[in-house]
Amino acid sequence: RVALVAACPTLLIAFGLLLMYSGRGAVVVGGDVGEEGQVEEIIQWSYKFFLGEIIVMSTFIQNSIPTKTKATVILITIFSTFASLLLRGKFWRYASILGFQIILGIIAALAFPIMEMILEEVVNEKLRKVGEKVRAHNERMEKIRKDQKMKSEDID
């Protein structure tokens, strides 16, 4: 059972790629069979390709999310459907999305350490202020204890 669950995403991706491959093809347009005047038209996108693209996209996205609920699976499938309608199997559309993701990754790699340093300084400043307040309160309490101790000695 565990092996089947582990193999299921791989099989789904393979099935989706098979659908995408079979969804693209060449169709003979014009002329009779065997004539010189036949022209092949390459089908760039079909419903088979569309379904395969949805399966592959949603499987890849679901593999990258650690917690899977029914709601996330449905939302991912809806997102994959709209993304497939937008991309329609065009290489440059995929390349532009990958380029955008690379740019976001570079920005994150540069921005997160800077944000971490800023946050660390803010936290250190807050801790200094809290420390000063704690020390001032401690001094006040020590003064009150000394005064009470002196009063109790005076009474005795």
Contacts in CASP RR format, 6 or more apart in sequence:
PFRMAT RR
TARGET T0000
AUTHOR 0000-0000-0000
METHOD contacts of the structure
MODEL  1
RVALVAACPTLLIAFGLLLMYSGRGAVVVGGDVGEEGQVEEIIQWSYKFF
LGEIIVMSTFIQNSIPTKTKATVILITIFSTFASLLLRGKFWRYASILGF
QIILGIIAALAFPIMEMILEEVVNEKLRKVGEKVRAHNERMEKIRKDQKM
KSEDID
9 59 0 8 1.000
9 62 0 8 1.000
9 63 0 8 1.000
12 55 0 8 1.000
12 56 0 8 1.000
12 59 0 8 1.000
13 55 0 8 1.000
13 56 0 8 1.000
13 59 0 8 1.000
13 60 0 8 1.000
15 52 0 8 1.000
15 55 0 8 1.000
16 51 0 8 1.000
16 52 0 8 1.000
16 53 0 8 1.000
16 55 0 8 1.000
16 56 0 8 1.000
16 59 0 8 1.000
17 52 0 8 1.000
17 56 0 8 1.000
19 48 0 8 1.000
19 49 0 8 1.000
19 51 0 8 1.000
19 52 0 8 1.000
19 55 0 8 1.000
20 48 0 8 1.000
20 49 0 8 1.000
20 52 0 8 1.000
20 53 0 8 1.000
20 56 0 8 1.000
22 48 0 8 1.000
23 43 0 8 1.000
23 46 0 8 1.000
23 48 0 8 1.000
23 49 0 8 1.000
24 42 0 8 1.000
24 43 0 8 1.000
24 44 0 8 1.000
24 45 0 8 1.000
24 46 0 8 1.000
24 49 0 8 1.000
25 42 0 8 1.000
25 43 0 8 1.000
26 40 0 8 1.000
26 41 0 8 1.000
26 42 0 8 1.000
26 43 0 8 1.000
27 40 0 8 1.000
27 41 0 8 1.000
27 42 0 8 1.000
27 43 0 8 1.000
28 38 0 8 1.000
28 39 0 8 1.000
28 40 0 8 1.000
28 41 0 8 1.000
29 38 0 8 1.000
29 39 0 8 1.000
29 40 0 8 1.000
29 41 0 8 1.000
30 37 0 8 1.000
30 38 0 8 1.000
30 39 0 8 1.000
31 37 0 8 1.000
31 38 0 8 1.000
32 38 0 8 1.000
44 88 0 8 1.000
44 89 0 8 1.000
44 90 0 8 1.000
45 88 0 8 1.000
45 89 0 8 1.000
49 89 0 8 1.000
50 84 0 8 1.000
50 85 0 8 1.000
53 80 0 8 1.000
53 84 0 8 1.000
53 87 0 8 1.000
53 89 0 8 1.000
54 77 0 8 1.000
54 80 0 8 1.000
54 81 0 8 1.000
54 84 0 8 1.000
57 80 0 8 1.000
57 83 0 8 1.000
57 84 0 8 1.000
58 73 0 8 1.000
58 76 0 8 1.000
58 77 0 8 1.000
58 79 0 8 1.000
58 80 0 8 1.000
61 76 0 8 1.000
61 79 0 8 1.000
61 80 0 8 1.000
62 68 0 8 1.000
62 72 0 8 1.000
62 73 0 8 1.000
62 76 0 8 1.000
65 72 0 8 1.000
65 76 0 8 1.000
86 93 0 8 1.000
87 93 0 8 1.000
87 94 0 8 1.000
87 97 0 8 1.000
END
